[in-house]
Amino acid sequence: MELDQVTAFLEVARQQSFSRAAEKLYRTQPAISAQIRSLEQEFGQKLFDRLGRKIFLTPSGEVLFKYGEKLVALHSETLQRVREAHDMVGGKLVVGANEATCLYVLPHIFAEFKRKYPQVEISIYRNFSHKILQKMAESQIDVGIVTLPVTQNNLKVIAIFEDELQVVVPAGHPLAKRASIRVEDLVKEPLIFPKGGHTRELLERIFRKYRNRIQISMELASVETIKKFVGVGLGISLLSRAYAEMEIKSGVLKLIPIHGMKLVRRLGLVYRTDRHL
């Protein structure tokens, strides 16, 4: 999925017309149609339905529209902050982000950034948010994308993303049929915990009163690895919906909210106010 394809999809959805979207984006209608077909082939889902001359989003299209708007906004915000750093044409930019951000957000952003500033060397420091903030305090990182809240007074914080964490199970798991899950039900299941980070802290908080009864079957450092291991039935875990959309659409995984809890994760772009990038 390319950012250009997402931009075309969003404009078609807003205009409810391929031809008007093509006019707005200064492209041909066949080019816009080809981008939408490519997205539908990638997701294996129809994104639009037709009713007369008008087109409407399918349920899958509505999901893509929601996250597509966030992706484009994040892309724009990150580019703007980077450009504000002296409009530089050379040097080194060190960016800190966790694994999931590196996988799902940064590739599109830095592909465009490198086209505009090919002489800038980008170095990505991948770690948990508290480690990124520590490196920023030591002036070893220029820009960070971290889990909020951030309490350091010398950092400028810009909220850029919000998502909900839910229980992730294999699609064929008995719990997958439920509309929500109680914490007590999870105690009976083998659990896959991330080795650290915000999600690990949430899981430990949720299961604090059950810590002598829970079954932690595995501890893994990678979101992708967690998804794979959950998918083959080795345990259940907690995951951001934005990072499992493809597996949900393909019928491999199911996300289910915890009854009585809304676990919100917020990301922010941070940089120091006392130094120039």
C-alpha positions in Angstrom: 0.0 0.0 0.0 1.5 3.3 -1.1 0.7 6.7 0.3 -0.2 7.9 -3.2 -2.8 5.2 -3.4 -4.3 6.1 0.0 -4.5 9.8 -1.0 -6.4 8.8 -4.2 -8.7 6.5 -2.2 -9.5 9.2 0.3 -10.3 11.8 -2.4 -12.6 9.3 -4.3 -14.4 8.6 -1.0 -14.8 12.3 -0.2 -16.0 13.2 -3.7 -18.1 10.0 -4.2 -16.8 10.1 -7.7 -13.8 8.9 -9.6 -13.9 11.7 -12.2 -14.2 14.5 -9.6 -11.3 13.0 -7.6 -9.2 12.8 -10.7 -9.8 16.5 -11.3 -9.0 17.4 -7.7 -5.7 15.5 -7.9 -4.8 16.6 -11.4 -4.7 13.0 -12.7 -6.6 11.0 -15.3 -9.6 8.9 -14.2 -8.0 5.7 -15.4 -5.0 6.4 -13.2 -7.2 6.8 -10.2 -9.3 3.7 -11.0 -6.0 1.7 -11.3 -4.9 2.8 -7.9 -8.2 1.8 -6.3 -8.1 -1.6 -8.0 -4.6 -2.1 -6.8 -5.7 -1.4 -3.2 -8.6 -3.8 -3.5 -6.4 -6.5 -4.8 -3.9 -6.0 -2.0 -6.6 -6.2 0.7 -8.7 -8.8 -1.1 -11.8 -6.6 -0.4 -14.1 -4.3 -2.3 -13.7 -0.7 -1.0 -16.6 0.9 -2.9 -20.1 0.0 -3.9 -22.1 1.7 -6.6 -25.7 3.0 -6.4 -26.7 4.6 -9.7 -24.0 7.1 -10.5 -22.8 7.5 -6.9 -20.3 5.4 -5.1 -20.3 4.6 -1.4 -17.7 3.0 0.9 -18.1 -0.6 1.9 -17.4 -1.6 5.6 -13.8 -2.4 4.6 -13.6 0.9 2.8 -14.8 2.7 5.9 -12.0 1.1 8.0 -9.4 2.1 5.4 -10.8 5.7 5.3 -10.5 6.0 9.1 -6.9 4.8 9.2 -5.9 6.4 5.9 -6.8 9.8 7.2 -4.6 9.2 10.2 -1.7 8.0 8.1 -1.9 11.0 5.7 -2.1 13.4 8.7 0.9 11.7 10.4 2.8 11.9 7.2 2.1 15.6 6.8 2.9 16.5 10.4 6.2 14.6 10.4 7.4 16.2 7.2 6.4 19.7 8.5 8.4 19.2 11.7 11.4 17.9 9.8 11.3 20.8 7.4 11.2 23.3 10.2 14.7 22.1 11.2 16.5 24.9 9.2 15.2 23.5 5.9 18.4 21.5 6.0 19.9 19.9 2.9 22.6 17.9 4.6 23.7 16.4 7.8 22.3 13.6 10.0 18.8 13.2 11.4 18.3 10.7 14.2 14.7 9.5 14.8 13.6 7.3 17.6 10.5 5.1 17.3 9.3 1.7 18.5 9.2 -1.4 16.3 5.6 -1.0 15.2 6.0 2.6 14.2 9.1 1.7 12.3 7.2 -1.0 10.4 3.9 0.8 9.7 4.6 4.5 9.6 8.1 5.6 9.0 8.8 3.9 5.6 6.3 6.1 3.7 7.4 9.2 5.5 11.1 8.8 4.9 10.7 7.7 1.3 9.2 11.1 0.5 11.7 12.9 2.8 14.7 11.3 1.1 13.3 12.3 -2.3 13.3 16.0 -1.2 16.6 15.8 0.9 18.7 13.1 -0.6 21.9 14.3 1.1 20.4 13.9 4.6 21.6 10.8 6.4 18.7 9.3 8.4 19.5 7.1 11.4 16.6 5.3 13.1 17.0 4.3 16.8 14.4 1.6 17.5 13.4 1.0 21.1 10.7 1.5 23.7 9.4 5.0 24.5 11.2 5.4 27.8 14.5 4.5 26.1 13.8 7.1 23.3 13.1 9.8 25.9 16.3 8.9 27.7 18.3 9.3 24.5 16.6 12.6 23.8 17.6 13.9 27.2 21.2 12.9 26.3 20.9 14.8 23.0 21.4 11.6 21.0 18.1 11.7 19.2 16.6 14.6 17.2 13.0 13.5 16.9 11.0 10.8 18.7 7.7 9.2 18.2 6.6 7.9 21.6 3.6 6.8 23.7 1.9 9.6 25.5 1.8 11.1 28.1 5.2 12.7 28.2 6.0 14.8 31.3 9.4 16.3 30.4 9.0 20.1 30.3 11.8 20.7 27.7 10.0 18.7 25.0 7.5 19.9 22.5 4.8 17.3 22.2 2.4 16.9 19.2 -0.3 14.3 19.5 -0.4 12.5 16.1 -2.2 9.1 16.6 -4.7 7.4 18.8 -5.8 3.7 18.7 -7.4 1.1 20.9 -5.7 -2.0 22.3 -7.7 -5.2 22.3 -7.3 -8.9 23.0 -6.0 -10.7 19.9 -6.9 -14.4 19.4 -6.8 -16.8 16.4 -10.0 -16.5 14.3 -10.9 -20.1 15.2 -10.5 -19.7 18.9 -13.7 -20.2 21.1 -13.3 -16.6 22.5 -13.4 -15.2 18.9 -17.2 -15.6 18.9 -17.6 -13.2 21.8 -18.4 -9.5 21.6 -16.2 -8.8 24.6 -14.0 -10.7 27.0 -13.8 -10.5 30.8 -10.3 -10.4 32.4 -11.2 -13.6 34.4 -11.7 -15.5 31.2 -8.2 -14.5 30.0 -6.6 -16.0 33.1 -7.4 -19.5 31.8 -5.6 -18.9 28.5 -1.9 -19.1 27.7 -0.7 -15.5 27.3 1.9 -14.0 25.0 3.5 -10.9 26.6 5.7 -8.4 24.8 9.1 -8.1 26.6 8.7 -4.5 27.4 7.0 -1.2 26.5 3.6 0.4 27.0 1.6 -2.8 26.1 3.6 -4.9 28.6 2.9 -2.3 31.3 -0.8 -2.4 30.5 -0.9 -6.2 30.6 0.8 -6.3 34.0 -1.7 -3.7 35.3 -4.7 -5.7 34.0 -3.5 -9.0 35.5 -2.0 -7.6 38.7 -4.6 -9.3 40.9 -4.3 -12.5 39.0 -0.5 -12.6 38.8 -0.3 -15.9 40.7 -2.8 -17.6 38.3 -1.9 -16.3 34.8 -0.1 -18.5 32.3 2.6 -16.5 30.5 3.6 -19.0 27.8 5.9 -16.7 25.9 7.6 -13.3 26.0 8.4 -11.8 22.6 10.1 -8.6 21.5 8.4 -8.2 18.1 4.8 -7.2 17.2 5.1 -9.2 14.0 6.3 -12.3 15.9 3.4 -11.9 18.4 0.9 -11.9 15.5 2.4 -15.0 13.9 2.5 -16.9 17.2 -1.0 -16.0 18.1 -2.2 -16.9 14.6 -1.0 -20.5 15.0 -2.6 -20.9 18.4 0.3 -20.6 20.8 -1.4 -18.1 23.0 -3.4 -14.8 23.1 -2.1 -11.3 23.6 -3.0 -7.6 23.5 -2.5 -5.6 20.3 -3.3 -2.3 18.6 -6.1 -2.5 16.0 -4.0 -0.5 13.6 -1.3 -3.1 13.5 -3.5 -6.1 12.8 -5.9 -4.8 10.1 -4.5 -7.0 7.4 -4.7 -10.2 9.5 -8.2 -9.3 10.6 -9.4 -8.8 7.0 -7.7 -12.0 5.9 -9.5 -14.0 8.7 -6.4 -15.0 10.6 -6.9 -13.0 13.7 -9.8 -11.6 15.7 -9.6 -8.6 18.0 -12.0 -8.4 21.0 -12.4 -5.6 23.6 -12.0 -6.3 27.3 -15.4 -5.9 29.0 -15.6 -2.7 31.0 -12.2 -1.4 29.7 -11.2 1.0 26.9 -7.4 0.7 26.5 -6.4 3.7 24.5 -2.8 4.2 23.2 -1.8 7.7 22.0 1.4 8.5 20.1 3.1 11.8 19.9 5.9 13.4 18.0 8.4 15.0 20.4 11.5 17.1 20.0 13.5 19.3 22.4 12.6 23.0 22.6 16.1 24.0 23.7 18.0 22.9 20.6 17.7 23.1 16.8 17.5 20.0 14.7 
